[in-house]
Every structure is written in structure tokens, then in C-alpha cells.
Amino acid sequence: MAYFFIADIHFGHVNALSFDNRPFKTIEEHDHALVENWNRAVGMDDEVFILGDISWYNAMKTIELVKSLNGIKNFIVGNHDKKLLKNREFQSLFAEITDYKELDLSGGKRAVLSHYPIPCFNHHFYGWYHFYGHVHRSFEWNMMERVKYEMTVLYDKPCLMFNCGVMMDYINYTPRTIEEILSADSLNQAPVDAQ
């Protein structure tokens, strides 16, 4: 069993294609690719933490999509999920639904999970991780990367926070393990300009 993380799936959200410059011609192609990628990566016994903003479809269509996804699904609520949470069948698809979670990982590691980035997350000075979404690749994500840079480089304090939005290069529309996120993030992310 492994833990996987993903945020800002936005099934059915046509505007997300252009907003994030997602590489799909139609929302149907987008949704199909996300389901295929998910089921290639995630086994039936793996746990996936969806960090909010799962779908713009109605509850019935969203339920159909979530049922097609492998693994044990946990849901961290995002700002676009409130209507879906009124549906009991939708709720029943998840092992846990919460706004915030502190998760024990292997080897004594721990992570803070939230839809929203929290620059001063619990135990950030002690090597905990923070996985979040919400900010896509916007100026707000750049702000979070700037905070991460300042804490790590200027103040010599670890700040292990990672945007798990599907549009991030190291997520690439696929749920990822902590090991995949850490190794890909260190290779693919340009350092924030110190000026």
C-alpha cells in the first residue's frame, strides 16, 4: 500500500483547460486522461488524498467518475466542493472527508494536508511536509514559492510545502507518492529569483 496525493482535478470544468493551459482539446479528453492516469498509477489497496476541487459536474456525474477510480479515496474539502458534499452517496465514496489532516507517513515522517497553502504549517521547522492545492500556477503559487525560498534559504528553516495541483509538472495529471513529488520537484522547479 502507498499514499498518493492530488489536487484541483476539476472534472468537467471547461474553463480550467484555458486557465491552467491544460494540454487537452476537450473536457471529455481531459477527464478520460485523468481517470486513465489515476488507474495506471494507483492500486486497489493504495490510499489517495484528494486535496480539494474535484469536480464541476453535478453529483450524479461526479459519483460515476469517482467510482471509476482505483484505491481508497480520502477527501480534503476545497472551496468548490460544498454542493457535492450535500449528497450522501458522494460522501459514501470516501474513507474520510475533512478540511484539514495531519498524516503519519512511513519512516516517522508526517504531513499536513489542506486544500489551501499554509506557509507556517504545523511543525514546519521540524521537517514535516505540507501538501496543498487551490493556487494552481497563479501568482499565489509564486508567493508560496517565495515564502518557501525565504524560509529555507534566508532563514535556514525547512519549508517542505508542495502544490499537488494536477497542472504542476511533477504531478502531470496523475496522483503521486511523496517520493515522486520530492524527487520530481527537486529536478523540475526553478529556484525563486532572490531579487
Backbone hydrogen bonds, N-H to C=O, Kabsch-Sander energy under -0.5 kcal/mol:
donor,donor_aa,acceptor,acceptor_aa,energy
4,F,47,E,-2.6
5,F,176,R,-2.4
6,I,49,F,-1.9
7,A,164,C,-2.0
8,D,52,G,-1.8
9,I,52,G,-0.6
10,H,53,D,-2.2
11,F,54,I,-2.6
13,H,10,H,-1.9
14,V,12,G,-1.1
16,A,13,H,-1.1
17,L,13,H,-0.6
17,L,14,V,-1.4
18,S,14,V,-0.7
19,F,15,N,-2.6
20,D,16,A,-2.2
22,R,17,L,-2.1
24,F,22,R,-2.0
30,H,26,T,-2.0
31,D,27,I,-2.8
32,H,28,E,-2.4
33,A,29,E,-2.4
34,L,30,H,-2.3
35,V,31,D,-2.1
36,E,32,H,-2.5
37,N,33,A,-3.0
38,W,34,L,-2.3
39,N,35,V,-2.5
40,R,36,E,-1.6
41,A,37,N,-1.8
42,V,38,W,-2.9
46,D,43,G,-1.1
47,E,2,A,-2.6
48,V,72,I,-2.8
49,F,4,F,-2.7
50,I,48,V,-0.7
50,I,74,N,-2.9
51,L,6,I,-3.3
51,L,49,F,-0.7
52,G,50,I,-0.9
56,W,11,F,-3.4
57,Y,11,F,-0.5
62,T,58,N,-2.3
63,I,59,A,-2.9
64,E,60,M,-1.9
65,L,61,K,-2.0
66,V,62,T,-2.9
67,K,63,I,-2.5
68,S,64,E,-0.9
68,S,65,L,-0.8
69,L,66,V,-1.5
72,I,46,D,-3.3
73,K,71,G,-0.6
74,N,48,V,-2.9
75,F,96,E,-3.2
76,I,50,I,-3.1
76,I,74,N,-0.5
77,V,75,F,-0.6
77,V,98,T,-2.3
81,D,78,G,-1.4
85,L,81,D,-1.6
86,K,83,K,-1.4
87,N,84,L,-1.9
88,R,86,K,-0.6
91,Q,87,N,-2.1
92,S,88,R,-2.0
93,L,90,F,-1.5
94,F,91,Q,-1.6
95,A,73,K,-2.9
96,E,73,K,-0.6
98,T,75,F,-2.4
101,K,113,L,-2.1
103,L,101,K,-0.5
103,L,111,A,-3.1
105,L,103,L,-0.5
105,L,109,K,-3.3
108,G,105,L,-0.7
109,K,106,S,-1.2
111,A,103,L,-2.3
112,V,129,Y,-2.9
113,L,101,K,-3.5
113,L,111,A,-0.5
114,S,131,F,-1.8
115,H,99,D,-0.6
121,F,118,I,-1.1
124,H,121,F,-1.7
126,Y,123,H,-1.7
127,G,124,H,-0.8
128,W,123,H,-1.6
129,Y,110,R,-2.4
130,H,160,L,-2.4
131,F,112,V,-2.2
132,Y,162,F,-2.1
133,G,115,H,-2.0
135,V,133,G,-2.0
138,S,135,V,-2.3
141,W,135,V,-0.6
141,W,138,S,-0.5
142,N,138,S,-1.7
143,M,139,F,-2.1
144,M,140,E,-2.0
145,E,141,W,-2.5
146,R,142,N,-2.1
147,V,143,M,-2.3
148,K,144,M,-2.5
149,Y,145,E,-2.4
150,E,146,R,-2.8
151,M,147,V,-2.8
152,T,148,K,-2.3
153,V,149,Y,-3.3
154,L,149,Y,-0.8
154,L,150,E,-0.6
155,Y,150,E,-1.8
157,K,151,M,-3.2
160,L,128,W,-0.6
161,M,159,C,-1.6
162,F,130,H,-3.3
164,C,132,Y,-3.6
164,C,162,F,-0.6
166,V,7,A,-2.0
168,M,165,G,-2.1
171,I,168,M,-1.5
172,N,168,M,-3.2
173,Y,166,V,-2.3
174,T,171,I,-0.9
176,R,5,F,-2.1
181,I,177,T,-2.4
182,L,178,I,-2.7
183,S,179,E,-2.4
184,A,180,E,-2.4
185,D,181,I,-2.5
186,S,182,L,-1.8
187,L,183,S,-1.1
188,N,184,A,-2.6
189,Q,185,D,-1.9
190,A,188,N,-0.5
